[in-house]
Amino acid sequence: MRKPTFLALALAGISMLTMSAFAQNDNNGQQSAPAGEHRGGHHMDPAKRAEMLTKHLNLTSDQQAKVLDLFKSEQSQMESLHSDSSLSQDARRSKMMEIRKTTNDQVRALLDPDQQKKWDAMQSERGHREGGPGGAGPSGEAR
């Protein structure tokens, strides 16, 4: 019925899969998949994420290119984080949430006021599904 609901569900699913991948990699120091690989291809391709946002927020071609660059950068940072065995599970999760928040803030800054309202509503819905207002965070993260 409501288009943002689909995107919010998709984003929540991506977030939960990301958290699950981190937990699997940190389980007693054993990796369930080689570093840099995502078990079962859980993570959505940056181009598909940008395409989904384009549909839901009616992004301009300039916004699309910038959002795609942000998502590619986020993916690269997450992959580096996956392969960093020096971090504890909590430190890795904290860094992951920091990367996600930075990317979300940068995406929001690219949007016009109407798009920002839709973006904020999507983020709010995702946050409620993940167990905290406005998104999962250190004090309200979901398991």
Helices and strands as residue ranges (DSSP letters): H 3-26, G 27-29, G 39-41, H 46-57, H 61-83, H 89-110, H 113-130
